[in-house]
Amino acid sequence: MSQPINIQDELKQANAQQMTRRALLGRTTQGLGLVALASLGLPGVAGVVNPQTGGALAGSKALTGRGKAKRVIWLSMAGGPSHLETFDPKPKLAEMNGKPMPESMTKGQQIAQLQGSPLICFGPQHPFQKFGKNQTEICSLFPKIGSVIDDICLIRSMTTDAINHDPAHMFMNTGSQIAGRPSMGSWLTYGLGNAAKDLPGFVVLTSLGRGGQNQPIAARQWSSGFLPSKYQGVQLRGKGDPVLYLTNPNGVTRDQQGMDIQAINALNKHHNTFVDDPEVATRVAQYELAFQMQASVPDLMDLSKESKETLELYGCTPGDGSFASNCLLARRLAEKGVRFIQLYHKDWDHHGGIKNEIVFKGEEIDRACMALITDLKRRGMFDDTLIVWAGEFSRTPMSQGGSGRDHHNKAMSVWLAGAGIKGGMVYGASDDLGYAAVENITTVHDLHATMLHQFGISHDAFSFKFQGLDAKLTGVEGAKVIKQILA
């Protein structure tokens, strides 16, 4: 059993210690420097932090005041979903099935594992069907998504810079293939703060599907990078204990645990008066949040409190760890005020057997995606929740091994819904064979800029000083807000 700590004695002993020369110089120079920086209105420094939410953009010129989104639910299809078996119909590719790809399209182009191999056209493996008022064509394996297609904006002209899994995830999450950059969720919670009182502002859930290859997802994908570590994503497990070591050991009561946290944080705060280290303040906040989560997370994860009708809507069993259960948890997290919720669903890496294995994907995500949109709408949350569905890249229109597709980054399909996004529209197009985007070509940086815009943030003005440069989520390549898809 933990023993109570006499905080006053500990503080008196600490006060008796002489401040080091390094700490004295650090505190005095940093204090003057921060006052100067604050006068410039830069994010992340004294004077511009919102005391209620912790958002660094409070009062900043980067806020436009025109945001419609309060939160993001990002549905990440890990492994690279083929646009040719999901959302981009290509009858011409079907006609050319088994014939050589035109060399004019592929000569000198970056190809992952098919480099140096015969490039043979591989037609869509399942038929497409028309849905909605505008008769939007999507793969027949996704009829439930088709039933809500009028709420969805489908982008068929997305491109990305990376062609291998980990750097492609890094690029989609951080805007850079270089590890160590902050993820989208970290940027948003840093800029706007966390509206959840007893949960992290950035939460990650993962699920494993059938078929494909189980590509690992590294924790660096939800890292805070060079931003303070309090903004990094926290992974909750959809099956079993949601967080390891969440419960107290036998013999330790919640009151005793609270006393320990109070004592530890008192010592950390006192230590911070000498070293003035932002990471110490982060540690204090994380101790407090962890203590709060011990009470809030078990209730959050208890899906048995949901109605039978809701469970049937999502098609899930409480505690099964499925993508459907995670979608329902995402809605619950959104209700609690979590700013950024990211769901990874694995096994989209179809180098072979795509015809059969893509059927599993339809069974796993189709109903759940529809249910999430439907549930948010009936709860009045759809208009301020931004939903994004995307993989890290797509698949080639050329065959790999006769039954699969290789990695591909020149044309991919993503979709968005809610929070001021135009529903029932298709934006952009790829060529007749689905090899490259040719109309309204869109980049990952454009997608990030549009997301920030929907939160009322000017992406050009939202930066963090790192290694002498103004680092941005949207980079320096000239990202643009995709205004055509905005209501």
C-alpha positions in Angstrom: 0.0 0.0 0.0 1.4 3.4 -0.9 2.4 5.7 2.0 1.1 9.3 2.2 3.7 11.9 1.3 4.2 15.0 3.5 4.1 17.5 0.7 5.0 20.5 2.9 8.2 18.8 4.1 9.2 17.9 0.6 8.7 21.5 -0.6 10.6 23.0 2.3 13.5 20.7 1.5 13.4 21.7 -2.1 13.2 25.4 -1.3 16.4 25.0 0.8 18.3 23.9 -2.3 20.1 26.6 -4.2 18.8 27.4 -7.7 21.5 26.4 -10.2 23.2 29.0 -12.4 21.8 27.2 -15.5 18.2 27.3 -14.2 18.5 31.0 -13.2 19.8 32.1 -16.6 17.2 29.9 -18.3 14.3 31.3 -16.3 15.3 35.0 -16.7 16.2 34.8 -20.4 13.2 32.7 -21.3 10.9 35.0 -19.5 12.0 38.0 -21.4 12.1 36.1 -24.7 8.6 34.8 -24.2 7.2 38.2 -23.5 8.7 39.4 -26.8 7.4 36.4 -28.7 3.9 36.8 -27.2 3.8 40.4 -28.5 4.1 39.0 -32.0 1.1 36.7 -31.5 2.9 33.5 -32.3 1.2 30.2 -31.4 2.5 28.1 -28.5 3.9 31.0 -26.4 2.8 33.0 -23.4 -0.1 35.3 -24.0 -2.0 33.4 -26.7 -3.0 30.2 -24.8 -6.6 29.8 -24.1 -6.8 29.1 -20.3 -10.1 27.1 -20.7 -9.1 24.7 -23.5 -5.4 25.1 -23.8 -5.7 26.0 -27.5 -2.6 27.9 -28.7 -4.6 29.7 -31.4 -7.0 31.6 -29.0 -6.9 35.2 -30.1 -4.6 34.4 -33.0 -5.0 35.8 -36.5 -4.9 32.2 -37.8 -8.5 31.8 -36.7 -11.0 32.9 -39.3 -14.1 32.6 -37.2 -15.8 30.7 -40.0 -15.3 27.1 -39.0 -18.2 24.6 -39.1 -16.4 21.6 -37.6 -15.9 20.9 -34.0 -14.4 17.4 -34.3 -12.9 14.9 -36.8 -13.6 11.2 -37.2 -10.9 9.9 -39.6 -11.6 6.5 -41.0 -8.2 5.2 -42.1 -8.2 2.1 -44.3 -4.7 0.8 -43.6 -3.0 -1.1 -46.5 -4.2 0.9 -49.5 -7.8 0.3 -50.7 -8.2 0.0 -54.4 -10.2 2.8 -56.0 -11.1 0.3 -58.7 -13.0 -2.0 -56.4 -14.6 0.8 -54.2 -15.5 4.2 -55.6 -14.1 4.8 -59.1 -15.8 2.8 -62.0 -13.6 2.1 -65.0 -15.5 0.3 -67.9 -12.6 1.0 -70.3 -10.2 -0.9 -67.9 -12.7 -3.8 -67.9 -12.6 -3.8 -71.7 -8.8 -4.0 -71.7 -8.6 -6.7 -69.1 -5.6 -8.9 -69.9 -4.1 -6.5 -72.5 -0.8 -4.6 -72.0 -1.0 -1.2 -70.3 -0.3 1.6 -72.8 3.4 2.4 -72.4 2.7 6.1 -72.8 1.1 6.0 -69.4 3.6 4.1 -67.4 7.0 4.8 -69.0 9.4 6.4 -66.6 6.8 6.3 -63.8 7.4 5.2 -60.2 6.0 1.8 -59.6 6.4 -0.2 -56.4 6.9 -3.9 -56.8 5.9 -4.2 -60.5 9.0 -2.3 -61.7 10.6 -4.3 -64.6 7.6 -6.7 -64.8 5.1 -6.9 -67.7 2.3 -4.4 -67.0 -1.1 -6.0 -67.8 -4.5 -4.3 -67.5 -6.6 -5.8 -64.7 -10.2 -4.9 -64.9 -12.5 -4.1 -61.8 -13.3 -7.4 -60.1 -16.8 -6.4 -59.1 -19.7 -4.5 -60.8 -20.6 -0.9 -59.9 -24.1 0.3 -59.1 -25.8 3.7 -59.1 -27.0 5.2 -55.9 -28.6 8.5 -54.7 -30.3 11.4 -56.4 -27.3 11.9 -58.7 -26.9 8.2 -59.5 -23.4 8.1 -58.2 -21.6 4.9 -59.2 -19.8 3.0 -56.5 -18.9 -0.7 -56.1 -21.9 -3.0 -55.5 -20.1 -4.4 -52.4 -20.9 -1.1 -50.6 -24.7 -0.7 -50.8 -25.1 0.7 -47.3 -22.6 3.5 -48.1 -24.6 3.9 -51.3 -27.7 4.5 -49.2 -26.1 7.6 -47.7 -24.2 8.7 -50.8 -26.2 11.9 -50.9 -24.5 12.9 -47.6 -21.0 12.2 -49.0 -18.6 14.1 -51.2 -16.5 11.6 -53.2 -13.1 12.8 -54.4 -11.8 10.6 -57.3 -8.6 12.7 -58.0 -6.6 12.4 -54.8 -2.9 11.9 -55.1 -0.1 11.3 -52.7 3.7 11.5 -52.8 4.6 8.1 -51.1 4.3 4.6 -52.5 5.3 2.4 -49.5 3.1 1.9 -46.5 4.9 3.6 -43.6 6.1 6.8 -45.4 2.6 6.9 -47.0 0.9 6.8 -43.6 3.4 9.5 -42.4 2.5 11.7 -45.3 -1.2 11.3 -44.9 -1.0 11.9 -41.2 1.6 14.6 -40.9 2.0 16.1 -44.4 5.6 14.8 -44.5 7.3 11.5 -45.2 9.9 12.4 -42.5 9.3 10.8 -39.1 9.1 13.2 -36.2 6.5 15.6 -37.6 3.2 16.2 -35.7 0.1 14.3 -36.8 -3.1 16.0 -37.8 -4.8 15.3 -34.5 -1.9 16.8 -32.6 -2.0 20.0 -34.7 -5.7 20.4 -34.1 -5.6 19.8 -30.4 -2.6 22.0 -30.0 -4.3 24.8 -32.0 -7.9 24.5 -30.6 -7.5 22.7 -27.3 -9.4 19.8 -25.9 -13.2 20.1 -25.2 -13.2 16.8 -23.3 -12.8 17.2 -19.6 -11.7 13.6 -18.7 -10.5 12.2 -22.0 -7.6 13.0 -24.3 -8.2 15.4 -27.2 -6.8 12.9 -29.7 -7.8 9.2 -29.5 -6.8 6.3 -31.8 -8.6 2.9 -32.2 -7.5 0.0 -34.4 -9.3 -3.0 -35.8 -8.2 -6.0 -37.8 -10.1 -7.4 -40.8 -10.0 -10.6 -42.8 -7.9 -11.0 -45.9 -5.1 -8.9 -47.3 -1.9 -8.5 -45.2 -1.8 -7.3 -41.7 0.5 -4.3 -42.1 1.7 -2.9 -38.7 0.7 0.6 -37.7 3.5 2.4 -35.8 2.6 4.6 -32.8 4.6 7.4 -34.5 1.5 7.8 -36.8 -0.2 9.6 -33.9 2.9 11.3 -32.5 2.9 14.9 -31.5 6.4 15.3 -33.1 8.0 18.6 -32.1 4.8 19.9 -30.5 4.5 19.4 -26.7 3.9 15.7 -26.0 0.5 16.4 -24.2 -0.9 16.6 -27.8 0.0 13.2 -28.9 -2.7 10.6 -29.7 -3.7 8.1 -27.1 -4.5 4.6 -28.3 -7.6 2.9 -26.8 -8.0 -0.8 -27.3 -11.5 -1.8 -28.6 -11.2 -5.3 -27.0 -10.1 -6.2 -23.5 -8.8 -3.5 -21.2 -9.0 -0.2 -23.2 -5.8 1.1 -21.6 -3.2 -1.0 -19.9 -2.8 -0.6 -16.1 -6.1 1.3 -16.0 -7.2 -0.3 -12.7 -5.5 0.2 -9.4 -3.6 -2.8 -7.8 -5.4 -4.7 -5.1 -5.4 -2.8 -1.8 -5.1 0.7 -3.4 -8.2 2.8 -3.3 -9.1 5.6 -5.6 -8.7 8.1 -2.8 -5.2 6.8 -2.1 -4.4 7.0 -5.8 -5.6 10.6 -5.9 -3.4 11.5 -2.9 -0.4 10.0 -4.7 -1.2 12.0 -7.9 -1.6 15.2 -5.9 1.7 14.7 -4.2 3.6 13.9 -7.4 2.1 16.8 -9.2 2.9 19.2 -6.4 6.6 18.2 -6.5 6.6 18.4 -10.3 5.1 21.9 -10.3 7.6 23.0 -7.7 10.4 21.6 -9.7 9.1 23.4 -12.8 9.5 26.8 -11.0 13.3 26.1 -11.2 13.7 24.5 -14.7 10.8 26.1 -16.6 10.5 23.0 -18.8 7.2 22.6 -20.9 7.5 18.9 -20.6 7.2 19.0 -16.9 3.9 20.8 -17.2 2.9 18.2 -19.8 3.8 15.4 -17.2 1.6 17.1 -14.6 -1.3 17.3 -17.1 -0.9 13.7 -18.1 -0.9 12.4 -14.5 -4.1 14.3 -13.9 -5.7 13.1 -17.1 -4.7 9.5 -16.4 -6.3 9.7 -13.0 -9.5 11.1 -14.6 -9.5 8.4 -17.3 -9.5 5.7 -14.7 -13.1 6.7 -14.0 -14.2 7.9 -17.4 -12.9 5.2 -19.8 -14.6 2.1 -18.4 -18.0 3.9 -18.7 -17.1 5.1 -22.2 -16.2 1.6 -23.4 -19.3 0.0 -22.0 -21.4 -0.4 -25.1 -24.0 -2.5 -23.3 -25.7 0.8 -22.4 -26.5 1.4 -26.0 -29.9 0.4 -27.2 -30.6 -2.8 -29.1 -31.6 -0.7 -32.1 -28.3 1.2 -32.1 -26.2 -2.0 -31.9 -28.2 -3.5 -34.8 -27.7 -0.3 -36.8 -23.9 -0.6 -36.5 -24.1 -4.4 -36.7 -21.7 -4.9 -33.8 -21.4 -6.9 -30.6 -20.1 -5.0 -27.5 -16.4 -5.6 -26.9 -15.7 -7.5 -30.1 -13.0 -5.0 -31.2 -14.4 -4.7 -34.7 -14.4 -1.7 -37.0 -18.2 -1.5 -36.4 -17.7 -1.3 -32.6 -15.0 1.3 -33.1 -17.3 3.4 -35.2 -19.8 3.3 -32.3 -17.1 4.2 -29.8 -16.1 7.1 -32.1 -19.6 8.5 -31.8 -19.4 8.2 -28.0 -16.0 9.9 -28.0 -17.4 12.7 -30.2 -20.2 13.2 -27.7 -17.7 13.5 -24.9 -15.9 16.3 -26.8 -12.8 14.5 -28.1 -11.4 16.7 -30.9 -9.8 14.1 -33.2 -10.8 10.5 -33.4 -8.9 8.2 -35.7 -9.9 4.7 -36.6 -7.4 2.4 -38.4 -8.9 -0.7 -40.1 -6.2 -3.0 -41.4 -5.9 -5.7 -44.2 -6.4 -3.6 -47.3 -3.0 -4.7 -48.8 -4.3 -6.8 -51.6 -1.3 -7.9 -53.6 -3.2 -11.1 -54.5 -6.7 -12.5 -54.3 -8.4 -9.1 -54.4 -11.6 -10.4 -55.9 -12.4 -12.5 -52.8 -10.7 -10.4 -50.1 -12.4 -7.1 -51.0 -15.7 -8.9 -50.2 -14.5 -9.1 -46.6 -13.9 -5.4 -46.6 -17.4 -4.6 -47.7 -18.8 -6.8 -45.0 -16.6 -5.1 -42.4 -17.0 -1.4 -43.1 -20.1 -0.9 -45.3 -22.8 -1.0 -42.6 -20.6 0.7 -40.0 -19.9 3.7 -42.2 -23.5 4.1 -43.0 -24.5 3.7 -39.3 -21.9 6.4 -38.2 -23.4 8.9 -40.6 -27.0 8.0 -39.7 -26.3 8.0 -36.0 -24.6 11.4 -36.1 -27.5 12.9 -38.1 -30.2 11.7 -35.7 -28.2 13.1 -32.7 -27.8 16.5 -34.3 -24.0 16.0 -34.6 -23.5 15.5 -38.3 -23.3 19.2 -39.1 -20.3 19.9 -36.9 -18.5 16.5 -37.3 -16.1 16.1 -40.2 -15.8 12.5 -41.4 -12.9 11.5 -43.6 -12.5 8.1 -45.3 -9.1 7.4 -46.8 -6.2 5.0 -47.2 -2.5 5.8 -47.4 -2.5 5.2 -51.2 -4.5 3.1 -53.7 -3.8 0.1 -56.0 -2.6 -0.2 -59.6 -4.9 -0.8 -62.6 -2.2 -3.4 -63.6 -2.3 -7.0 -62.4 0.2 -8.3 -59.8 0.5 -12.1 -59.8 -2.7 -12.4 -61.9 -5.1 -11.7 -59.0 -3.9 -8.7 -57.1 -2.8 -5.1 -57.4 0.4 -3.3 -56.4 0.8 0.0 -54.5 -0.3 3.1 -56.4 -0.1 6.9 -55.6 -1.2 8.7 -58.8 -5.0 8.2 -58.4 -7.0 7.3 -55.3 -10.5 7.9 -54.0 -11.4 9.4 -50.6 -14.6 10.7 -49.3 -15.7 13.3 -46.8 -19.0 14.0 -45.1 -20.5 16.4 -42.5 -19.3 19.8 -41.2 -20.2 21.9 -44.3 -19.1 19.4 -46.9 -21.4 19.2 -50.0 -23.2 15.9 -50.1 -24.1 13.9 -53.2 -21.3 15.2 -55.3 -18.3 13.7 -57.1 -15.2 15.9 -57.3 -12.3 15.2 -59.8 -11.6 12.2 -62.0 -8.9 9.8 -63.0 -8.2 8.8 -66.6 -10.1 6.0 -68.4 -7.9 3.3 -66.9 -7.7 4.7 -63.4 -3.9 5.2 -63.6 -3.6 9.0 -62.9 -5.8 11.8 -61.7 -6.5 14.1 -64.6 -9.3 16.4 -63.5 -9.2 18.7 -60.4 -6.0 17.0 -59.2 -6.0 17.1 -55.4 -3.1 16.5 -53.0 -2.9 15.5 -49.4 -1.8 19.0 -48.5 -5.0 20.3 -50.1 -7.0 17.8 -48.0 -5.3 19.1 -44.8 -5.8 22.7 -45.8 -9.5 22.0 -46.3 -9.9 20.3 -43.0 -8.2 23.2 -41.2 -10.5 25.6 -43.1 -13.6 23.8 -41.8 -12.3 24.3 -38.3 -11.9 28.0 -38.9 -8.1 27.9 -39.2 -6.1 29.5 -42.0 -3.6 26.8 -42.9 -1.0 29.4 -44.1 -1.1 31.2 -40.8 -1.0 28.1 -38.6 2.7 27.3 -37.9 5.1 26.3 -35.2 8.7 27.5 -35.0 10.9 24.4 -35.3 14.6 24.4 -36.1 14.4 28.1 -37.1 11.6 27.5 -39.6 7.8 28.0 -39.5 6.7 24.4 -39.8 3.1 23.8 -41.1 0.9 20.8 -41.4 0.3 21.8 -45.1 4.0 22.3 -45.9 5.3 25.0 -48.2 4.3 23.6 -51.6 1.2 25.8 -52.1 -1.7 23.9 -50.6 -5.2 25.1 -51.4 -8.6 24.8 -49.8 -10.9 22.7 -52.0 -13.6 25.3 -52.0 -15.7 23.5 -54.7 -16.7 20.7 -52.2 -17.8 23.2 -49.5 -21.4 24.0 -48.9 
